[in-house]
Amino acid sequence: MKKHLVSIILTYFNKRAFISQTLQALKNQTYNNFEVIIIYDQEDLTDFNYIGDLINSDSRFFLYNNKKNYGVGFSRNQGINYSKGKYICFLDCDDLWDPNKIEIQYKFMVEKNLLFSHTSYKIINESDKIIGVMRSKEKTSYNDLIKSCDIGLSTVMFHESIKKNMQFPSIKTKEDYVLWLQLSKQYQIIGLDKKIVSWRKTKGSLSDSILRSMMSGFIVYNNYEKKSVIISIFYLLRLCFYFFLKKISQKIELMNSIKN
């Protein structure tokens, strides 16, 4: 099987405690035909030089400076524009990939002739302890997504042919949710049930604020999905309900994986 170039897009903002480990996980990949595009999204250049030192000897890594904080949506769009790969992935700069992540998902994409896929993932804390497991569904429709966003950003891989439709909005949180909803109206969203990604839950992260998350959820439904205020509130309440169900499911999946 021909090995196409895979582009990996990271956006960096204030994750110095984890970035070295994340970059090392990329260097450990068994699939080595990749490029890493790091978009530095903070004004203080101290970490920029630190990251530069971490990647200095590896020509597959490229570091770009936004010069000011534009946000993850803008930065990921920049990364997509810079990408040259046949397949493109996202990785948050505090998340981790198993060494065979690219190889397994790339083979899955090619053999199934897919345009978009995502995988199951482990949930870890700041000390790398696994605290939950999120299983991906074989297929996810728009009607599934509108109820609950179960696609982990760091698990996504897509084909270059849909780059023109891969544009994140400029909102603080749930920018990926907006995009997945849009894509689900046009493409098949296919899941690979392999836990080859570790998503890190950290205290004080944007997604950790319940109020901010709820406000962003309303914006998703009202501003981007063009639902009425009443329908948006209903969808938001349903999203919260499924969020708590998902938390329970993640704990159950963790216990099952420990037993097995």
N, C-alpha and C positions, 0 to 999 in steps of 0.2 A: 504493500500500500504506500502510495506517495505521501510524504509528510509535508503538508502545506504549512506556511507560516501562520502562527497563532499570535494575535496581539492581545496583550493583557493591560488593562487600564486601571491605574490606581490614582486616587485623589488624596492628597495629604493635607491634613490640618491637625496639628497638635497631638500627634500620636507617637511621640518619640519613644515611649516605653515599649512599644510593640513593633515598630517598623523594621527593626533589624531581624526579628524572628520571622516576620512576614516575607521579607526579601529572601531570607535564607530558604524558606519553604519553596520559593520559586526556583532558586538555584538548584534545589534538590529534585526538581521534576525529572522523571524518566523520559519525557518527551522534551527534547531540547531545541527544536526549531521554533523559537518564539522570540518576540520582542516585548519588552516591558516599558510602558509609557507612564511615567509618574508626573502628575500635574501638582505642583507645589502651590497651595492655595492659602498662604498666610504671608503677612508683610515682614515679620521677623525672619531674617535669613539664617539664623543660627542653625536651625534644623536642616535648612537647604544644604549647607556645607557638610553637615553630618551625613545626610543621605548621599551626597556626592562622594564622600569617602567610602561609604558602604558599597557603592556600585562602580567605583572607579576602574576596577580591573576587568569588568565584564561588558563587552561591547553590545550586548543584547539589551542593555538598560539605557533608557533615555529620560533625562530629567528636565522638565520645563517649569518656568517660574511665572506665575500669574501676576506677580508684583503687588497684588492686593488680594483681599479675600472676596472672591466672587460667589462662592458657594459650590456645593458638590454637583448640582445640575449643570451649571455652566462649565465646570472643570471636566466632567465626564464627556460633555459634548466636544470640548477641545480635544480630549483624548481620542474620541471617535474620529475626528477630522484628521488627526495625525496618524492614525493606524494604517498599516499596510497589509495586515494579515487577511487570509482567506476566511478565517474564523476569529471572532473577537470575544473576549471575556472581560468581566469586571472583578476586581478584588479590593475590598476595603482594606485599608492599611493596618488594621489590627486583627484581621481574620487570617486563617491559615488554610492551606491546601495540603491534602495527603500527597506524597511523592508521585503517585500515579494518576492524579486528578485529570490533568490535560489529556494524557494518553487514553484513559478510559472514556472520557466524554467526547473527545475528538473521534475516536473509533465509532462510538455510538451515533454521532452526528452523520458521519460519512456513510456508514452502512445503512442507516435509515433514511438517508437523503433529507435531513432535517434543516430547517432554517432557524429554529429557536429551540433551545432545550435548557432545562435546569435540573438540579439534583437534590436528593435528600441532604441533610446536613446535621452535624452535631452542634449543640450550643455549649459554649465554654465560658467560664468566668475569667477574671483577670489573672488567675493563677493557673490557667489551662485545665482546670477540672471540668469534666463533662457534667452539665447540669440539666440537659434535655436533649431530645432527638426530634427532628422534624422530618417526616416522611413526605416525599413528593408523590403526587398522583400521576398516573400514566398519561392522562390528558386533563387539561384545565381549560374550561371555556370561559367566555365573558361572564356568563351567569354564575359560574363558580367564583370568579375573581371579585365580582361586585359585592359578594358577601364577605369574603375574607382573602386578604393578600397572603398567599402561602408560597410565594416565590422569593427565595433568598438571593439578593443581588450578587453575592460572591459565588453563586452556583451557576450563574447564567453563561451560556455560550451561544452566539448567533452567527449566521453566515453573512459575509460582507454584502450580499445582494440586498439586504434590508437596512443597510446603513442610513439610507436616505430617510427612513422612518424612525430612526433611533435618536430622538431628540428629547432630552430631559427638560422639564419645565424648571423655572427658577423659583422654587418654594423651599422652605427650610427643611421640612420632612415630608415623607411619602411621595417624593418626586419620582421614585421608581414605580410606585403604585400607579400613578397617572400614566406612565409609559406602558406598563404591562397591560393596563386596561385598553389602551389604544391599540396595541399590537394584537391583543386577543380578538379584536374585531376583524383582523385581516389575515392572521396566520394561526397555524396550529401551535399550541403551547404544550410541548411534550416533556414529561418528567422521566428522569432516570433514578430509580430507587437504589442508589448507592451513596453511602454516607462518606463522601470523599472531601468534604469541606467542613471547616469548623468556624462557626459564626460566634464572635466574641461579644458577650453582653457586659458592658462596662457601666459603672455608676456615672451619672452626670452626662451621658450621651444624649444627643437630640431626641433619639427614639425612646429614651427612658422617661421623658416627661409625658405623663398621661394627658394633662390639659392641652399641651402643645400638639400632641398627637391627635387628640379629638378635634381640635380646631383645624388641623391640616386635613383630617378626614372629611370634615364638612366642606372644606374648600375643594377637595377632589370631586365630590359629588355635585356640589352646586356650581362651581366655576368651570370645571373641566368636563364633567359628564352632563352638564346643563340640566340637572334635575331641579325641580322646584324646591323651595325652602322646606316645605313639609316632607316631601319625599327624601330630601337630603338628610333631614333629622332622623327619619325612619331608617334610612340606610346606615346612618352613623350608629344608631342604637343597635342595629343588627350586627354591624361590624364589631362593636364592643362585646356583644354576646358571643360571637364566634371567636373573638380574641381570647376570652376566658376559657372557652371550650378547647381552643388550641393549646393553651398552657397546660391544661389537664392532660391532653393527648400527648404532649411532649414528655411529660413525666412518666406516663404509662409506657411510651415507646422506649424511654431510657431504662426502665425496669425490665422490660422485655429483652432489650439488647444485652443487659447484664446477665440475665438468666441464660441467654443463648450463647 
